[in-house]
């Protein structure tokens, strides 16, 4: 990279605040690299991610995509230094992790500073003064982290003090409203921007209730586990065995990607119904080979029988098959569970 070109690295969610921050920095003549974290629980994936890349390129900036690995779950999600928010959201530690990655990229690309779309007072945990200070300290970016939308309400960063960045062109926005951001978007010519959405799935109380139970039982979690918890019915059978059952036909293609993790349970022949995947973990929470005992087969079979067309039509016995790595090894007939029975196992 040409050392004469001044550049900056920005954390970029793809939301309005991060777009505005990026455009404010670009307006001062910086080459802007935008760091986007893509995962099943936050950030864009698949077609949405490609659309984000295209839009960033159209605006003369460059998108760098980071997919957090297992170290994120082990070191940030499962053991947050600053704790969780109202759900299972380790906001301060998560921001600190992202900024550490940004710092590494800043050094790699010889960028002048890191910036983010954070707004003072917008979020109850990570964007209060204490939270903003904590993530800056945790990241090692002391003095080189800029929040363009709230800069005038915060202490001047080193780039501002040195005249590399013009503080006068930065903003003094605070609070949860969007009136100022929408006005700034019009001023900067940003015609299309996303409306407020659900954001980070770690704040979803229903989802994180199941997630918390899994953590309490296993003490360990993987991205595959998190994906399965999101798109399926979830059951805990006991003895570290989990059962993921499709809710609708389109989920089958998603579940298929995980078939090699365990045992597939589904209606036999042409009986319409849900498909289930049973997965077992060892005492440390890592996936292990699942052997199907008679007692286990009965529970799994009765759960799947409950979610078949045959049950809906009043059948008291439903044919179910079990397969591992594509090979059917068991065929039995089961009476569907009652709703009360299901509740004993629902995660």
HELIX and SHEET records of a PDB file:
HELIX    1   1 UNK A   16  UNK A   27  1                                  12    
HELIX    2   2 UNK A   46  UNK A   58  1                                  13    
HELIX    3   3 UNK A   70  UNK A   72  1                                   3    
HELIX    4   4 UNK A   73  UNK A   77  3                                   5    
HELIX    5   5 UNK A   91  UNK A  109  1                                  19    
HELIX    6   6 UNK A  129  UNK A  139  1                                  11    
HELIX    7   7 UNK A  151  UNK A  153  5                                   3    
HELIX    8   8 UNK A  158  UNK A  161  1                                   4    
HELIX    9   9 UNK A  167  UNK A  169  5                                   3    
HELIX   10  10 UNK A  179  UNK A  188  1                                  10    
HELIX   11  11 UNK A  201  UNK A  203  5                                   3    
HELIX   12  12 UNK A  205  UNK A  218  1                                  14    
HELIX   13  13 UNK A  223  UNK A  231  1                                   9    
HELIX   14  14 UNK A  251  UNK A  256  1                                   6    
HELIX   15  15 UNK A  259  UNK A  261  5                                   3    
HELIX   16  16 UNK A  294  UNK A  306  1                                  13    
HELIX   17  17 UNK A  309  UNK A  312  1                                   4    
HELIX   18  18 UNK A  339  UNK A  343  1                                   5    
SHEET    1   A 5 UNK A  62  UNK A  66  0                                        
SHEET    2   A 5 UNK A  31  UNK A  37  1                                        
SHEET    3   A 5 UNK A   7  UNK A  11  1                                        
SHEET    4   A 5 UNK A 114  UNK A 116  1                                        
SHEET    5   A 5 UNK A 145  UNK A 147  1                                        
SHEET    1   B 6 UNK A 233  UNK A 238  0                                        
SHEET    2   B 6 UNK A 241  UNK A 245 -1                                        
SHEET    3   B 6 UNK A 275  UNK A 281 -1                                        
SHEET    4   B 6 UNK A 263  UNK A 267 -1                                        
SHEET    5   B 6 UNK A 318  UNK A 324 -1                                        
SHEET    6   B 6 UNK A 327  UNK A 334 -1                                        
SHEET    1   C 4 UNK A 233  UNK A 238  0                                        
SHEET    2   C 4 UNK A 241  UNK A 245 -1                                        
SHEET    3   C 4 UNK A 275  UNK A 281 -1                                        
SHEET    4   C 4 UNK A 287  UNK A 288 -1                                        
END                                                                             
